Amino acid sequence: MLVGAVLLAGCSTHDAGHGEEAPAASDTSHSPAHQAPAEPVLTAGDGERIVTVAVPTDFAPQAPAGATDEYRCFVVDPGLTEDVMITGTEFQPGNPAIVHHSILYAATPEQVPAAEELDAADPGPGYECFGGAMLPARGGVLSGLDESDWITAWAPGGAANELPAGYGMELTDGGRIVIQMHYNLRSEQGVDNTAVRLRVSEKSLKPLRTMLMPAPVELPCAPGETGRLCNRTDAVDDVISRFGADSGATIAGLQLLCGGDPDAPAAGSVQTCDRPVAAPAKVFAVAGHMHLLGREITVTLNPGRSDEKVLLDIPTWDFDQQGAIPLDKPVRIGPGDTLRVRCRHDAELRQQLPALQGTDPRYVVWGEGTTDEMCLAILLNG
């Protein structure tokens, strides 16, 4: 279930991965647990209003036995009586000490029964959800990457999100919002009251969509590191034991998607994935996503061609700054174009970051947990 596992923007902990120099103590001790909740800043203009959705009051997350992360999805009725367009979003994390990240998904009326079935089958509030909302994909797996049901995401450093003027993301009457929460309980426990403010408009606007561009992660142990999990097979089995069989399918599926060999993947600190553009669009903003071992990430349009253009270049990755970066002006893409995401990770950071102290050395592959990694670009286009 590649799409479900890729719709994550999920990560591992609140500390940041840093650049080429070894991180200083002041850098790695940062934690949003001590930040005061921000005052709402998103306002509604003419023909707009604010709709607030939230997790259940005083929800107390609990990680599965032997784990430190819980992924929980909550199905919320926004109370719509007509189709609307979302023109802005603002996350209000209720407990920054445990809220690792959050993603908002739109469930169409056709997907609502599946969402409600998942909710009813889980004894607690909401339902356990690895990666994505676990709803039936619209039009198949690969189409879910080019036009996902992902509305927006929040991670440390994220702020209110204003969509380009004249554009919006459709929310259908009779649909639902699925709030996916990633709680990291490695250091602290507690309750959460996260809310998300949505600015909606009934005006006729051009639709915006989210394109996801994942690449594999195949990062061997650093020189001098040893242990059972430095063996790739054992490391993949460990990810599957923590997150289920779908996580193993994702690891193999990313190799197939990106032209690799699932049985003999190319290992190294740098991984890339090229994706042909399927339909004409304008790209307005690009975001990158990695975990603590990330060093740098780029997104390039038509690499190696005379019309090559870099859409995203983060040479010094900082986990606490993951917001989408608007382009100076929209870039048109279409059939015949190619997009490439490139990530570089550094296994030696495992010995430098306090958040990873005491963790076993491992061959790192794509996964949701603190010791796992990702390589993901998110393109906002319309």
C-alpha positions, 0 to 999 in steps of 0.5 A: 500500500505505497500511497498510504505509507507515503502520505506521511510527512512523518518523522521521528523526533523534535530535534533537528538534523543539522548541516556539515558541522557537528551540531552544538549543544545549544542546537541539539537541546532545542525542544518545542515542549517549552514554547507557548501556544501561538495566538491564532493569526489566520483571518477570514475575509469577504465570503470566507469563514473559519471552521475549526476541527480538533482531536477528541478533548484531552486525548491521551496517546499510547504507543504500542508495546515496545514502541515510542510512536503512535499514529492516530487518525480522527474522523471529523465532520466539519459540518458543511452544508455545501461544497467549499474551498479551503484557502488557508490552514493553521495548526494549533498543536495542543501539546508540543512535547508529544505532538510530532507532526500532523497531516490533514486529509480530505475524505470524499463522501464515497470514502466516508463509509471506509473511514467510519468503518476503520474508526468503529473497528478500533476500541479507542478514539479514532483509529491506528494509522500508519503513514496515511489515512488508510482510505481507498485511493482515488484512481489507484496507487500512482494517481494518489501520488500525483493527486493525493488527498493530503490537504496540508501538514504541520511539523515543528517550525510550521506556521499558518498556511495561506494559499495563492490568491484565486486558488483553493483546495476542495472540500465536498459537502458530505465529506469528512476531515481526517486528522492524522496525529504522530505522537512521539512518546520517547521522552514525555507522556501526556494529553493532547488538544490539537486543533486545526483552523480552516479558512473556507470560501464558497467562491468559485476558485481554481483547485490546488493539488498536492503532488508527493515525490518520495525516494528510497532511503538505503543508508548503511551503518556508519564506519565503525558501527556494528550490530545486528540491525546493520544488516539490511534484512534484519533492519527491514524486518525490524521496521515491519515488526514496528509498523506492519507489513505495509511498511515493508511493501513501501520499502520495496515499492519505492525501489520499483517506483524509482527504477531500483531493484527491490532485491538488490537496492543501491545503498549509499548516503544519496538517493534520488527518484525521477518522476515524469510529469503526467499533466500540465500544472503550475507549481506554487511552492515546494517542501522537503521532508526528512528525519534527523539524519538528513543533511540536504534535499533538492528538487530539480525540474528537467535535470541535465537539460538546457531548461533545468531549473532548481525548485527546492535547494536546502543545503543544510537540513533543519527538521524544525523548518519544514514549511513549504517554500513559495517559488518566486513565481509559479513554474509551469510543468507538463508532459515531457518534463521530469522532476527529480528529488534528491536527498543526502543522509548522514549516519554519523549524526546518530552519534552526535544528536542527543535524541538518538543517543542510546539507539542501536546502530542500524541500516536505515530505510524508509520508515515512520519511527525515530530511528528511521528516515524519509526522503520526500518532496511535496509540491503544491500545484494547480 
